Amino acid sequence: MRNRIRPGRLGNWAFILFLTIVLTGCGDDESSGPGTGDVTDIQGDLPERDLERDQQGGDVQEDPTADQPAEVEEVEEEEELPSHETDCGNGIDDDHDGLTDCYDLEDCDCEVCNDLIDNDDNDLIDCADPFCADSPLCPEWCANGLDDDGDGDIDCADSECAPTSRCSEDPTTPDNHPFSDLMGYFYHLQYPPSQVSCCFDYTGDGVADNELMRILTSIPAYDPQLNMSASVNYGDLVLLAEWRDLPEDLGTGGEAAFNIFLGVAIDPPPPTSLTQPIGPETNLWADGDGLFRVTRDSFDDRGPRVRFDASQVGTGVLTGSTPFMTMVVPIPDLGLDLRLNLRDVKVEIQLQRITGEGDSVEIRTVPQQVMVDDVPVQVGGGKLGGYIRADDIFEFFNAGAHRCSCARPATATGPMISYGEQPAPNLSYTASCNWTPLSPGQSGFSCTAYDSVFCSYLYEICALAPIIPYILDVDANKNSIQESVSAGLFFDLSGAHLADPPVTSE
């Protein structure tokens, strides 16, 4: 501390008063006495109140503080602030620069969860680093059986999922699930027709997005809609809805909830061949009387995996969302399964309640019409959208290529396609072929009719790979790199019934 000294205010006046007494007491005039000498010669220098008291014969009192030690005023010194963050995990902005802990990038070498760099040199990048476990950039979908954020913990075992209502539920088994009496069957899954916008905005531009169709229609020897309709009508792809808490009056509206399951058709049994044309009008279960079982893997140990809780119904339109949903679309012509892991899933469904014989109730969608070049085109009464990571698409291609040794050069090693996000300064998603597949007619090509048709088109797939990153339109992890692609489907629902038992044995 620094001391500031203030002198006593009456010290100088006491000296003057002493001098006055000496002068008046030692004068030549014997009649002079106290109060009668030449005081007026110096009285202008005395304080007015002391002069007055002296003239009245009063005692002159000295300032009681005059002989005391000088007054000391303590002044606090300003605290010297540190020039940098002294502790990168204390939740305090130590250097008062407005950036706390790891947000102070100049001072703290913490992991940045979406820059594709190992910032803290622990050999763990972005979401794989424990520091990013609770970052919104590294979400863990809590019911898909996958380690979404790469931290080694899956679903409810992840600290991010532990506090959710789902993971707070008591463990259960599929056999104990109390199924609703009101079930639905997706008898029509429809990729949006050309020039039809569907289904939801995932890029923030106010326009519905569906860039997945551009990729699917680019795959050689593959008709997306024909393959989808065939998968549904053959019973290879069965989706079931379990309606829960639907309001009695769909027109008035209210809160609603429903689950979606993968299923198996029981009655009528799946056909061995399809009636033409292949579409909803020839689907065996579209009448609402189909009998099904729910697959066991539609559940985890907390119940149904795909739940649309807290949905809303207004004037017959149901809207809802769920974090994750998987659709596995078989592609018989290619001998592959296309696994669509949809994230940030949204639905909008035009519903109607139909009462039948014996007061039976069926929930159905209301098909819609859209105009394309002034021509009405019928589409499903429901819309479903989400986004798919490009990694899933390239994994699908690599899985197919792995089965095509007949088109693989003798010197080829590893997966056919390398892919992924590239850090700064590139900041892009790239894909390229590690080796060039053999094409029909080329020396060494040995594929026959017993091999997947996909093998004959590996060369074209390899040429398509570096183009796909330019189609990606969703930046899910907010790092200025589009690493995902938007997707959308129309669909139609009829009623359905569950067999006894309602769940498959495995």
C-alpha positions in Angstrom: 0.0 0.0 0.0 1.1 3.6 -0.6 0.8 6.1 2.3 -0.3 9.7 1.6 0.6 12.1 4.5 -1.5 15.2 5.2 0.2 17.9 7.5 -1.7 19.2 10.6 -3.6 22.4 9.6 -2.9 24.5 12.9 0.9 24.0 13.2 1.8 27.2 11.5 -0.8 29.3 13.4 0.6 28.0 16.8 4.0 29.4 15.9 2.5 32.8 15.0 0.5 32.9 18.2 3.7 32.2 20.2 5.5 34.9 18.4 2.7 37.4 19.2 2.8 36.6 22.9 6.6 37.2 23.0 6.3 40.5 21.2 3.5 41.9 23.5 5.0 40.7 26.7 8.5 42.2 26.2 7.5 45.7 24.9 9.1 49.0 26.3 5.6 50.3 27.4 5.1 48.9 30.9 1.4 49.5 30.7 1.3 47.1 27.9 -0.3 43.8 28.7 -1.9 40.9 27.1 -4.4 42.1 24.6 -3.1 45.7 24.5 0.0 45.5 22.4 0.6 45.9 18.6 -1.4 42.8 17.9 -3.1 44.6 15.1 0.2 44.7 13.1 -0.1 40.9 12.6 -3.7 40.2 13.4 -4.6 39.9 9.7 -2.5 36.8 9.6 -4.5 35.1 12.4 -7.5 33.0 11.9 -10.6 35.1 12.6 -12.0 32.8 15.3 -8.7 32.7 17.3 -8.3 36.5 17.1 -11.8 37.0 18.4 -11.3 34.6 21.3 -8.0 36.3 22.2 -9.6 39.8 22.3 -12.3 38.5 24.6 -9.6 37.2 27.0 -10.4 33.6 26.3 -8.0 30.8 26.3 -6.4 29.8 23.1 -6.8 26.1 22.5 -4.5 24.3 20.3 -5.7 21.9 17.7 -5.9 18.6 19.6 -4.6 16.8 16.5 -1.5 19.0 16.2 0.8 16.8 18.2 -0.7 13.5 17.0 1.0 11.4 14.3 0.1 12.5 10.8 -3.1 11.1 9.4 -2.5 8.2 7.1 -5.0 7.3 4.3 -4.7 3.8 3.0 -5.2 3.5 -0.8 -5.7 0.1 -2.3 -3.5 -0.8 -5.2 -5.2 -2.1 -8.3 -4.9 -5.9 -8.6 -2.6 -6.9 -11.4 -4.5 -9.2 -13.8 -2.9 -12.2 -15.3 -1.9 -11.8 -19.0 -3.4 -15.2 -20.0 -5.8 -17.9 -18.9 -4.2 -19.5 -15.8 -6.6 -22.4 -15.6 -8.3 -23.7 -18.7 -10.9 -25.6 -16.8 -12.1 -23.4 -13.9 -15.0 -21.7 -15.6 -13.4 -18.3 -15.0 -12.2 -15.7 -17.5 -8.8 -15.3 -15.7 -7.4 -12.6 -18.0 -10.7 -10.7 -18.4 -10.6 -10.8 -22.2 -14.2 -12.0 -22.5 -13.1 -15.5 -23.4 -13.4 -18.2 -20.7 -11.3 -21.4 -20.5 -11.1 -23.2 -23.8 -12.9 -20.5 -25.7 -9.6 -18.5 -25.2 -7.9 -20.2 -28.1 -4.7 -18.1 -27.8 -4.1 -19.4 -24.2 -5.7 -22.8 -24.0 -4.8 -25.8 -26.2 -8.2 -27.5 -25.9 -9.9 -29.6 -28.5 -12.0 -27.7 -31.0 -14.8 -30.2 -31.6 -15.4 -29.6 -35.4 -12.1 -28.5 -37.0 -10.8 -32.0 -37.8 -7.5 -31.3 -35.9 -6.1 -32.8 -32.8 -5.7 -29.5 -31.0 -4.6 -30.8 -27.6 -2.2 -33.4 -29.0 -3.8 -36.4 -27.3 -4.3 -38.4 -30.6 -8.0 -37.9 -30.3 -9.7 -35.7 -32.9 -13.0 -33.7 -32.5 -15.8 -35.8 -31.1 -13.5 -38.7 -30.2 -11.9 -36.4 -27.6 -13.5 -36.6 -24.1 -13.4 -32.8 -24.0 -16.2 -32.8 -26.7 -18.4 -35.4 -24.9 -21.0 -32.8 -24.0 -20.6 -30.5 -27.0 -23.7 -29.9 -29.1 -21.5 -30.4 -32.1 -21.1 -34.1 -31.1 -24.6 -35.3 -30.4 -25.3 -38.9 -29.3 -28.6 -40.2 -30.6 -29.8 -42.2 -27.6 -31.6 -45.1 -29.2 -29.9 -46.2 -32.5 -27.3 -48.6 -31.2 -24.5 -46.6 -32.6 -21.6 -44.6 -31.0 -22.6 -41.4 -32.8 -20.1 -39.1 -31.1 -17.1 -41.5 -31.2 -16.4 -41.4 -27.5 -16.7 -45.2 -27.0 -20.1 -45.0 -25.2 -23.4 -46.1 -26.9 -26.9 -44.7 -26.3 -27.8 -44.6 -22.6 -24.3 -45.5 -21.6 -23.2 -42.1 -22.9 -23.1 -39.3 -20.4 -24.9 -37.1 -22.8 -27.9 -39.5 -22.8 -27.9 -40.3 -19.1 -30.1 -37.3 -18.0 -32.7 -37.8 -20.8 -36.2 -39.0 -19.9 -35.7 -42.0 -22.2 -32.6 -43.2 -20.4 -34.3 -42.6 -17.0 -36.9 -45.2 -17.8 -36.7 -48.6 -16.3 -35.1 -51.3 -18.5 -37.6 -53.4 -20.4 -37.9 -56.1 -23.1 -39.8 -56.1 -26.4 -42.0 -58.9 -25.0 -43.2 -56.6 -22.3 -44.2 -53.7 -24.5 -47.9 -52.7 -24.2 -48.8 -52.4 -27.8 -51.6 -50.1 -28.8 -54.7 -51.5 -30.6 -54.3 -48.9 -33.2 -51.6 -49.8 -35.7 -50.6 -48.6 -39.2 -48.8 -50.0 -42.2 -46.7 -47.9 -44.7 -48.0 -49.4 -48.0 -46.5 -46.7 -50.2 -43.0 -45.1 -50.0 -42.4 -42.6 -52.8 -39.4 -40.6 -53.8 -40.6 -37.2 -54.9 -41.4 -37.1 -58.6 -39.2 -34.9 -60.8 -39.9 -31.2 -60.3 -41.8 -31.8 -57.0 -40.3 -30.1 -54.0 -40.2 -32.3 -50.9 -40.0 -32.4 -48.0 -38.4 -30.1 -45.4 -35.8 -27.3 -45.3 -32.4 -28.5 -44.0 -30.3 -25.7 -45.4 -32.1 -22.7 -44.0 -33.0 -21.2 -47.4 -36.8 -21.7 -47.0 -37.0 -24.3 -49.7 -37.6 -28.1 -49.2 -34.4 -30.1 -49.8 -33.9 -33.6 -51.3 -30.5 -33.8 -52.8 -30.3 -37.6 -52.1 -32.3 -38.2 -55.3 -29.6 -36.7 -57.4 -27.2 -39.3 -56.0 -29.5 -42.3 -56.2 -30.5 -41.5 -59.8 -26.8 -41.4 -60.7 -26.1 -45.0 -59.6 -25.8 -47.2 -62.8 -28.5 -49.9 -63.4 -30.6 -48.6 -60.5 -34.1 -47.2 -60.7 -34.7 -45.8 -57.2 -38.6 -45.7 -57.3 -39.1 -49.0 -59.0 -36.7 -50.7 -56.5 -38.4 -49.0 -53.5 -41.9 -50.0 -54.6 -40.7 -53.6 -55.3 -39.1 -53.8 -51.8 -42.4 -52.7 -50.2 -44.7 -54.9 -52.3 -42.5 -58.0 -51.8 -42.5 -57.4 -48.1 -38.8 -56.9 -47.9 -39.3 -53.4 -46.4 -42.1 -53.3 -43.8 -42.6 -50.2 -41.7 -45.3 -50.1 -39.1 -46.8 -47.2 -37.0 -48.1 -47.6 -33.5 -50.5 -44.8 -32.8 -50.5 -43.6 -29.2 -52.5 -40.7 -27.6 -54.1 -39.6 -30.8 -57.0 -37.1 -30.2 -60.4 -38.4 -30.8 -61.2 -35.5 -33.1 -58.3 -35.1 -35.6 -60.0 -32.0 -37.0 -59.9 -30.2 -33.6 -56.4 -31.4 -32.9 -54.2 -31.7 -29.8 -51.1 -33.6 -28.7 -50.2 -36.9 -30.1 -47.5 -39.6 -30.1 -46.5 -42.6 -32.2 -43.8 -45.1 -32.7 -42.4 -46.6 -35.9 -41.2 -50.2 -36.1 -39.6 -52.5 -38.7 -41.9 -55.5 -39.3 -42.5 -58.8 -41.0 -45.7 -59.6 -43.0 -47.5 -62.7 -41.8 -50.9 -62.7 -43.6 -51.2 -62.4 -46.5 -47.7 -64.0 -46.8 -45.2 -62.1 -49.0 -45.7 -62.9 -52.7 -43.1 -64.8 -54.8 -43.8 -62.5 -57.8 -45.2 -59.1 -58.2 -48.4 -58.0 -60.0 -47.8 -55.3 -62.5 -47.8 -52.3 -62.2 -45.6 -52.4 -59.2 -47.0 -49.7 -56.9 -49.5 -49.0 -54.1 -52.5 -50.2 -56.1 -51.1 -53.8 -56.2 -49.8 -53.9 -52.6 -51.3 -57.0 -50.8 -51.6 -55.2 -47.4 -52.9 -51.8 -48.5 -56.5 -52.6 -47.5 -55.7 -52.3 -43.8 -56.3 -55.9 -42.9 -52.7 -57.1 -43.0 -51.3 -59.1 -40.1 -47.7 -58.4 -39.0 -45.1 -58.9 -36.4 -42.6 -56.3 -35.1 -38.9 -57.1 -35.4 -37.1 -57.5 -32.1 -34.4 -55.0 -33.2 -37.0 -52.3 -33.3 -36.4 -52.1 -29.6 -33.6 -51.4 -27.2 -33.6 -52.0 -23.5 -35.7 -48.9 -22.9 -38.5 -49.7 -25.4 -39.2 -48.6 -29.0 -36.2 -47.0 -30.7 -38.1 -44.6 -33.0 -40.5 -42.5 -31.1 -42.3 -39.4 -32.2 -43.2 -37.9 -28.8 -44.8 -34.5 -28.2 -46.2 -34.5 -31.8 -49.1 -32.2 -32.6 -52.3 -32.6 -34.6 -54.1 -29.6 -36.0 -57.0 -29.6 -38.6 -56.2 -33.2 -39.5 -52.4 -32.7 -40.0 -49.9 -34.4 -37.6 -46.4 -32.9 -37.3 -43.6 -34.4 -35.3 -39.9 -35.1 -35.1 -37.4 -37.6 -33.8 -33.6 -37.6 -33.7 -32.9 -40.7 -35.7 -34.5 -43.4 -37.9 -33.1 -46.2 -40.0 -34.6 -47.6 -43.2 -32.9 -50.6 -44.9 -33.8 -50.7 -48.6 -32.9 -54.0 -50.3 -31.5 -53.6 -53.8 -31.9 -57.1 -55.3 -30.6 -56.0 -58.7 -27.3 -55.0 -57.1 -27.3 -57.7 -54.4 -27.0 -55.0 -51.7 -28.9 -53.3 -48.9 -29.1 -49.5 -48.9 -29.1 -48.5 -45.2 -30.5 -45.0 -44.8 -29.6 -43.6 -41.4 -31.8 -40.5 -41.3 -31.0 -37.8 -38.7 -33.1 -34.9 -37.5 -36.2 -36.7 -38.9 -39.4 -34.7 -39.4 -42.9 -35.8 -40.5 -46.1 -34.1 -41.7 -49.1 -36.4 -42.2 -52.6 -35.7 -43.5 -54.7 -38.1 -41.4 -58.3 -39.3 -41.3 -60.0 -41.6 -38.9 -62.3 -44.2 -40.5 -64.8 -46.2 -38.4 -65.7 -49.6 -39.8 -67.9 -52.5 -38.8 -68.2 -53.2 -35.2 -66.9 -49.7 -34.4 -63.4 -50.7 -35.6 -61.1 -47.8 -36.2 -58.5 -47.3 -38.9 -56.1 -44.4 -39.3 -55.3 -43.6 -42.9 -53.4 -40.9 -44.8 -55.2 -38.7 -47.3 -53.3 -38.8 -50.6 -52.5 -35.3 -52.0 -52.1 -33.9 -55.5 -49.5 -31.6 -56.8 -49.2 -29.8 -60.1 -46.3 -30.5 -62.4 -46.4 -28.6 -65.7 -50.1 -28.1 -65.2 -50.7 -31.8 -64.8 -51.9 -33.1 -61.5 -49.7 -35.7 -59.9 -50.8 -37.8 -56.9 -48.4 -38.1 -54.0 -48.6 -39.7 -50.6 -50.5 -38.0 -47.8 -47.4 -38.1 -45.5 -44.0 -36.5 -45.8 -40.8 -37.7 -44.1 -37.5 -35.9 -44.2 -34.0 -36.0 -42.7 -30.4 -35.9 -43.7 -27.9 -38.7 -44.3 -24.1 -38.5 -43.8 -22.1 -39.0 -46.9 -20.0 -41.4 -45.0 -22.9 -43.8 -45.0 -23.2 -43.6 -48.8 -19.5 -44.3 -49.4 -19.6 -47.2 -46.9 -22.4 -48.6 -49.0 -20.3 -48.4 -52.2 -17.2 -49.9 -50.5 -19.3 -52.8 -49.1 -20.5 -53.5 -52.6 -17.0 -53.3 -54.1 -15.6 -55.6 -51.4 -17.9 -58.4 -52.8 -16.6 -57.8 -56.4 -13.2 -59.6 -56.5 -14.0 -60.3 -60.2 -13.6 -56.6 -61.0 -10.7 -55.9 -58.6 -7.1 -55.5 -60.0 -4.6 -57.9 -58.7 -2.6 -55.1 -57.1 -5.6 -53.5 -55.4 -5.5 -53.2 -51.6 -7.9 -51.7 -49.1 -11.3 -50.1 -49.7 -12.1 -48.8 -53.2 -13.0 -45.3 -52.1 -11.3 -43.0 -49.6 -13.6 -40.2 -48.3 -14.1 -37.7 -45.5 -13.8 -34.1 -44.4 -10.6 -32.3 -44.9 -9.3 -29.7 -42.4 -8.1 -26.2 -43.1 -6.9 -24.8 -45.4 -8.9 -27.2 -47.7 -12.2 -27.2 -45.6 -14.0 -29.6 -47.9 -15.4 -33.1 -48.2 -13.6 -35.2 -50.7 -13.8 -38.7 -52.2 -11.5 -40.5 -54.5 -10.7 -44.0 -55.7 -7.7 -45.8 -54.2 -7.6 -48.2 -57.2 -9.4 -48.3 -60.5 -11.8 -51.2 -60.9 -11.7 -53.4 -64.0 -14.5 -52.9 -66.6 -16.3 -55.5 -68.8 -14.0 -56.5 -71.7 -10.9 -55.4 -69.9 -8.1 -57.9 -69.3 -8.6 -59.5 -65.9 -12.3 -58.8 -65.6 -13.9 -62.1 -64.6 -17.5 -61.3 -63.5 -20.3 -63.6 -64.6 -24.1 -63.7 -64.2 -23.6 -65.3 -60.8 -21.9 -62.1 -59.5 -23.8 -58.9 -58.5 -24.7 -56.6 -61.3 -23.1 -53.9 -59.2 -19.7 -55.4 -60.0 -20.1 -54.7 -63.7 -20.6 -51.0 -62.8 -17.7 -50.5 -60.3 -15.8 -48.5 -62.9 -18.8 -46.0 -63.2 -19.2 -45.9 -59.4 -15.5 -45.0 -59.1 -16.0 -42.1 -61.6 -19.1 -40.9 -59.7 -17.3 -40.8 -56.3 -15.5 -37.5 -56.6 -18.7 -35.8 -57.9 -20.9 -36.7 -55.0 -19.2 -34.2 -52.6 -20.5 -31.4 -54.8 -24.1 -32.6 -54.3 -23.9 -32.5 -50.4 -25.9 -29.7 -49.0 -26.1 -30.1 -45.2 -23.4 -28.9 -42.7 -24.5 -30.8 -39.6 -21.4 -30.1 -37.4 -21.3 -26.4 -38.3 -17.7 -26.3 -39.6 -18.4 -24.8 -43.0 -18.1 -28.2 -44.7 -21.2 -29.9 -46.2 -20.7 -33.5 -45.1 -24.4 -34.7 -45.3 -27.2 -34.8 -47.9 -30.9 -33.9 -47.4 -33.5 -36.6 -48.1 -37.3 -36.8 -48.4 -40.1 -39.2 -49.1 -43.8 -39.2 -49.6 -45.7 -42.1 -48.0 -49.2 -43.5 -47.5 -50.5 -45.4 -44.4 -53.4 -47.9 -44.0 -54.5 -49.8 -40.9 -52.7 -53.0 -39.7 -53.0 -55.7 -37.1 -50.5 -57.5 -35.0 -50.1 -61.3 -34.8 -49.8 -63.3 -31.6 -47.1 -63.1 -30.4 -46.6 -59.5 -31.8 -42.7 -59.6 -31.8 -40.5 -61.9 -33.8 -38.5 -64.5 -32.0 -35.1 -63.0 -33.2 
